[in-house]
């Protein structure tokens, strides 16, 4: 799938739906972490359940297994750097921060913290050409969209600065957002080599689950076992949601680039997070006007960044996984 065969507007719609999934997953994993009294275990359950789904899918789909062979061959020949398959580690950190911080911060504040990191990383990664779509210059529209998105984030969280929420806790989703842009870029590269979004998603979840299992073992040795598992089935849906948006992002990033994919998913996250905080709040505090205004401004950011100023230009040529490393 390329920008020539798939319209940008449709890719942005799907990216916003992915963002809605991320916000929903944040709510689910945050609640699961709160019930268990252990955000690390909640993250393992989310990633592990997604991995189980993907193992079944890989067993059924020959294209996924062929893709795994292609990736293994590319790694052995060093055509594909090893750290390109480590995107799942960034995903693991995102899910971990959901389990640890989302319930405390609230979905809206958690999401806009992710947005700040994601926007900055998207702009930088597109410029250096880490994604499969190659280098994308910092045009006035893209820079304006990024700045508007950052302004939207600042406005949306302004009412909660100086309140009871610990500022250091916001660093977790901020760092997770930085990693999310990198994860989307390298997963897109793996998808190109594998010729299969299923393979890229499977590798992402396998790496992420491994990282989280190690962290869980350390966590249990220090703090002991978590609370008993809750009975509500919906609390275990985070992994399935993650499978969908990781696979979709790996496909879409070649069309949109890292920045625009990030901004569109950001808009979907903020709108969904706002709706969740309004209709299913985890806090007794009302949603501030600044959060609503910041969410609307994020939609403006996507529209501005999507505009092509002057003559239409294609992304700069991309020479494969090694491009942009120099």
C-alpha positions as CSV (number, residue, x, y, z in Angstrom):
1,X,0.0,0.0,0.0
2,X,1.4,3.4,-1.0
3,X,0.2,7.0,-1.2
4,X,-0.5,6.4,-4.9
5,X,-2.9,3.5,-4.3
6,X,-4.5,4.6,-1.0
7,X,-6.0,8.1,-0.6
8,X,-4.6,10.2,2.2
9,X,-8.0,11.2,3.6
10,X,-9.0,7.6,4.1
11,X,-5.7,6.8,5.8
12,X,-6.3,9.6,8.2
13,X,-9.8,8.4,9.0
14,X,-8.4,4.9,9.8
15,X,-5.6,6.6,11.8
16,X,-8.2,8.4,13.9
17,X,-10.0,5.1,14.5
18,X,-6.7,3.7,15.7
19,X,-6.4,6.7,18.1
20,X,-9.8,5.9,19.4
21,X,-8.6,2.3,20.1
22,X,-5.6,3.6,22.0
23,X,-7.7,5.8,24.2
24,X,-10.1,2.9,24.9
25,X,-7.2,0.6,25.6
26,X,-5.8,3.2,28.0
27,X,-9.1,3.2,30.0
28,X,-9.2,-0.7,30.0
29,X,-5.6,-1.2,31.1
30,X,-5.8,1.6,33.6
31,X,-8.8,0.1,35.2
32,X,-7.3,-3.4,35.2
33,X,-4.1,-2.1,36.8
34,X,-6.2,-0.4,39.5
35,X,-8.1,-3.6,40.2
36,X,-5.0,-5.7,40.4
37,X,-3.1,-3.1,42.3
38,X,-0.3,-3.8,39.8
39,X,0.2,-1.9,36.6
40,X,3.0,-4.2,35.4
41,X,0.8,-7.3,35.6
42,X,-2.0,-5.5,33.8
43,X,0.4,-4.7,31.0
44,X,1.5,-8.3,30.8
45,X,-2.1,-9.5,30.6
46,X,-2.8,-7.0,27.8
47,X,0.2,-7.8,25.7
48,X,0.1,-11.5,26.5
49,X,-3.5,-11.8,25.4
50,X,-2.7,-10.0,22.2
51,X,0.2,-12.3,21.5
52,X,-2.0,-15.4,22.0
53,X,-4.4,-14.0,19.4
54,X,-1.6,-13.4,17.0
55,X,-0.1,-16.9,17.5
56,X,-3.4,-18.4,16.4
57,X,-3.5,-16.0,13.4
58,X,0.1,-16.9,12.4
59,X,-0.8,-20.6,12.6
60,X,-3.8,-20.0,10.3
61,X,-2.2,-17.6,7.8
62,X,0.7,-18.8,5.6
63,X,1.5,-15.2,4.6
64,X,2.4,-14.4,8.2
65,X,4.8,-17.3,8.5
66,X,6.4,-16.5,5.1
67,X,6.9,-12.9,6.4
68,X,8.6,-14.2,9.5
69,X,11.1,-16.1,7.3
70,X,11.8,-13.0,5.2
71,X,12.4,-10.9,8.4
72,X,14.7,-13.6,9.8
73,X,16.7,-13.7,6.6
74,X,17.0,-9.9,6.5
75,X,18.2,-9.9,10.1
76,X,20.9,-12.5,9.3
77,X,22.1,-10.6,6.3
78,X,22.0,-7.4,8.2
79,X,19.7,-5.9,5.6
80,X,17.4,-5.2,8.5
81,X,19.0,-3.8,11.7
82,X,18.2,-5.8,14.8
83,X,16.7,-2.7,16.6
84,X,14.0,-2.4,13.9
85,X,12.3,-5.5,15.4
86,X,12.5,-4.0,18.9
87,X,9.4,-1.7,18.4
88,X,7.5,-3.9,20.8
89,X,9.6,-2.6,23.7
90,X,8.2,0.9,23.1
91,X,4.7,-0.6,22.9
92,X,5.4,-2.5,26.2
93,X,6.4,0.8,27.9
94,X,3.2,2.5,26.6
95,X,1.0,-0.3,27.9
96,X,3.0,-0.3,31.2
97,X,2.4,3.4,31.6
98,X,-1.3,2.9,30.9
99,X,-1.5,0.4,33.7
100,X,0.5,2.5,36.1
101,X,-0.6,6.1,35.3
102,X,-3.9,6.2,33.3
103,X,-6.2,5.6,36.3
104,X,-4.4,8.3,38.4
105,X,-4.1,10.9,35.7
106,X,-7.4,10.3,34.0
107,X,-7.7,9.3,30.4
108,X,-7.7,12.8,29.0
109,X,-4.5,14.0,30.8
110,X,-2.8,10.7,30.2
111,X,-3.6,10.9,26.5
112,X,-2.4,14.5,26.0
113,X,0.9,13.6,27.7
114,X,1.4,10.8,25.2
115,X,0.5,13.3,22.4
116,X,3.3,15.7,23.3
117,X,6.0,13.0,22.9
118,X,4.3,11.5,19.8
119,X,4.2,14.8,18.0
120,X,7.8,15.7,18.6
121,X,9.0,12.2,17.6
122,X,6.9,12.2,14.5
123,X,8.3,15.4,13.2
124,X,11.9,14.3,13.8
125,X,11.6,10.8,12.5
126,X,9.9,11.9,9.3
127,X,12.8,14.4,8.8
128,X,15.5,11.8,9.2
129,X,13.5,9.2,7.1
130,X,13.2,6.4,9.6
131,X,9.7,5.4,8.4
132,X,9.1,3.3,5.3
133,X,7.8,6.3,3.4
134,X,11.2,7.9,3.3
135,X,12.3,11.4,4.3
136,X,9.5,14.0,4.5
137,X,10.7,17.6,4.7
138,X,9.5,20.0,7.4
139,X,7.1,22.0,5.3
140,X,5.3,25.1,6.7
141,X,2.0,23.1,6.9
142,X,3.6,20.1,8.8
143,X,5.5,22.4,11.2
144,X,2.3,24.5,11.8
145,X,0.3,21.3,12.4
146,X,2.9,20.1,15.0
147,X,3.0,23.4,16.8
148,X,-0.8,23.6,16.9
149,X,-0.9,20.0,18.3
150,X,1.6,20.9,21.0
151,X,-0.5,24.1,21.8
152,X,-3.6,21.8,22.0
153,X,-1.8,19.5,24.4
154,X,-0.7,22.4,26.6
155,X,-4.2,24.0,26.6
156,X,-5.9,20.7,27.3
157,X,-3.8,19.9,30.4
158,X,-3.5,23.5,31.7
159,X,-6.4,23.2,34.2
160,X,-4.6,20.3,35.9
161,X,-1.2,21.9,36.4
162,X,-0.5,22.6,40.0
163,X,-3.3,20.3,41.1
164,X,-3.2,17.0,43.0
165,X,-1.7,15.1,40.1
166,X,2.0,14.4,40.5
167,X,3.9,16.0,37.6
168,X,6.5,13.3,37.6
169,X,3.8,10.8,36.7
170,X,3.1,12.6,33.5
171,X,6.7,11.8,32.4
172,X,5.7,8.2,31.9
173,X,3.1,8.8,29.1
174,X,5.3,11.6,27.7
175,X,8.2,9.2,27.2
176,X,5.8,6.5,25.9
177,X,4.6,9.0,23.3
178,X,8.2,9.6,22.1
179,X,8.6,5.8,21.8
180,X,5.2,5.4,20.0
181,X,6.4,7.4,17.0
182,X,9.6,5.3,16.8
183,X,7.5,2.1,17.2
184,X,5.3,3.1,14.3
185,X,8.3,3.9,12.1
186,X,10.2,0.6,12.7
187,X,7.1,-1.5,12.6
188,X,6.4,0.0,9.2
189,X,9.8,-1.0,8.0
190,X,9.4,-4.6,9.3
191,X,6.1,-4.8,7.5
192,X,7.7,-3.8,4.2
193,X,10.4,-6.4,4.6
194,X,7.9,-9.1,5.7
195,X,5.3,-8.1,3.2
196,X,2.8,-8.8,5.9
197,X,1.3,-6.6,8.6
198,X,0.5,-9.7,10.6
199,X,4.2,-10.6,10.8
200,X,5.1,-7.1,11.9
201,X,2.4,-7.1,14.6
202,X,3.4,-10.6,15.8
203,X,7.0,-9.5,16.2
204,X,5.9,-6.4,18.0
205,X,3.8,-8.3,20.5
206,X,6.4,-11.1,21.0
207,X,9.1,-8.5,21.9
208,X,6.8,-6.5,24.1
209,X,5.5,-9.5,26.0
210,X,9.1,-10.7,26.7
211,X,10.1,-7.3,28.1
212,X,7.0,-7.1,30.3
213,X,7.4,-10.6,31.6
214,X,10.9,-9.7,32.8
215,X,9.6,-6.6,34.5
216,X,6.7,-8.5,36.1
217,X,9.1,-11.0,37.6
218,X,11.1,-8.2,39.1
219,X,8.0,-6.5,40.3
220,X,6.6,-9.6,42.0
221,X,9.9,-10.3,43.7
222,X,9.8,-6.8,45.2
223,X,6.2,-6.1,45.9
224,X,4.6,-9.5,46.0
225,X,1.7,-10.9,44.0
226,X,-1.1,-8.7,42.7
227,X,-4.8,-8.8,43.7
228,X,-7.0,-11.6,42.4
229,X,-8.1,-11.3,38.7
230,X,-11.3,-9.4,38.3
231,X,-14.3,-11.2,36.7
232,X,-15.4,-8.6,34.1
233,X,-14.5,-9.9,30.6
234,X,-14.1,-6.3,29.2
235,X,-11.1,-5.7,31.3
236,X,-9.2,-8.3,29.2
237,X,-10.0,-6.7,25.8
238,X,-6.9,-4.4,25.7
239,X,-4.7,-6.9,23.9
240,X,-7.2,-7.5,21.1
241,X,-7.6,-3.8,20.6
242,X,-3.8,-3.4,20.5
243,X,-3.5,-6.0,17.8
244,X,-5.8,-4.0,15.5
245,X,-4.2,-0.6,15.9
246,X,-0.6,-1.9,15.7
247,X,-1.3,-3.7,12.5
248,X,-3.2,-0.7,11.0
249,X,-0.4,1.7,12.0
250,X,2.2,-0.5,10.3
251,X,0.1,-0.3,7.1
252,X,-0.8,3.4,7.3
253,X,2.6,4.9,8.1
254,X,3.9,4.4,4.6
255,X,1.0,6.6,3.3
256,X,0.9,9.2,5.9
257,X,4.4,9.4,7.3
258,X,5.1,9.3,11.0
259,X,4.0,12.8,11.9
260,X,0.7,12.8,10.2
261,X,-0.1,9.3,11.4
262,X,0.7,10.5,14.9
263,X,-1.4,13.7,14.6
264,X,-4.4,11.8,13.3
265,X,-4.2,9.1,16.0
266,X,-3.8,11.9,18.5
267,X,-7.1,13.5,17.3
268,X,-8.8,10.1,17.7
269,X,-7.3,9.6,21.1
270,X,-8.3,13.0,22.4
271,X,-11.9,12.8,21.1
272,X,-12.4,9.4,22.5
273,X,-10.7,10.2,25.8
274,X,-12.8,13.2,26.2
275,X,-16.0,11.2,25.6
276,X,-14.9,8.6,28.1
277,X,-14.1,11.2,30.7
278,X,-17.6,12.8,30.1
279,X,-19.7,9.7,30.0
280,X,-17.7,7.2,32.0
281,X,-15.4,9.3,34.3
282,X,-12.9,7.8,36.7
283,X,-12.7,11.1,38.6
284,X,-15.4,13.2,40.3
285,X,-13.9,16.4,38.9
286,X,-15.8,17.8,35.9
287,X,-14.0,18.0,32.5
288,X,-12.5,21.4,32.1
289,X,-13.3,23.7,29.2
290,X,-9.6,23.7,28.4
291,X,-9.6,20.0,27.8
292,X,-12.5,20.4,25.3
293,X,-10.8,23.3,23.6
294,X,-7.5,21.4,23.4
295,X,-9.3,18.4,21.8
296,X,-10.9,20.6,19.1
297,X,-7.6,22.3,18.4
298,X,-6.0,18.9,17.9
299,X,-8.5,18.3,15.1
300,X,-7.4,21.6,13.5
301,X,-3.8,20.5,13.8
302,X,-4.5,17.4,11.6
303,X,-6.3,19.5,9.0
304,X,-3.4,22.0,8.8
305,X,-0.7,19.4,8.6
306,X,-2.6,17.6,5.8
307,X,-2.6,20.7,3.6
308,X,-0.1,20.7,0.7
309,X,1.2,24.2,0.2
310,X,2.1,25.1,-3.3
311,X,3.1,22.4,-5.8
312,X,2.5,18.8,-4.6
313,X,5.7,17.0,-3.7
314,X,6.4,13.3,-3.1
315,X,8.4,12.1,-0.1
316,X,12.1,12.0,-0.8
317,X,13.4,8.6,-2.0
318,X,14.0,6.1,0.7
319,X,16.7,3.5,0.3
320,X,15.3,0.9,2.7
321,X,15.9,0.1,6.4
322,X,19.4,1.7,6.5
323,X,18.3,5.1,5.2
324,X,18.5,7.9,7.6
325,X,21.0,6.3,9.9
326,X,24.0,8.3,8.8
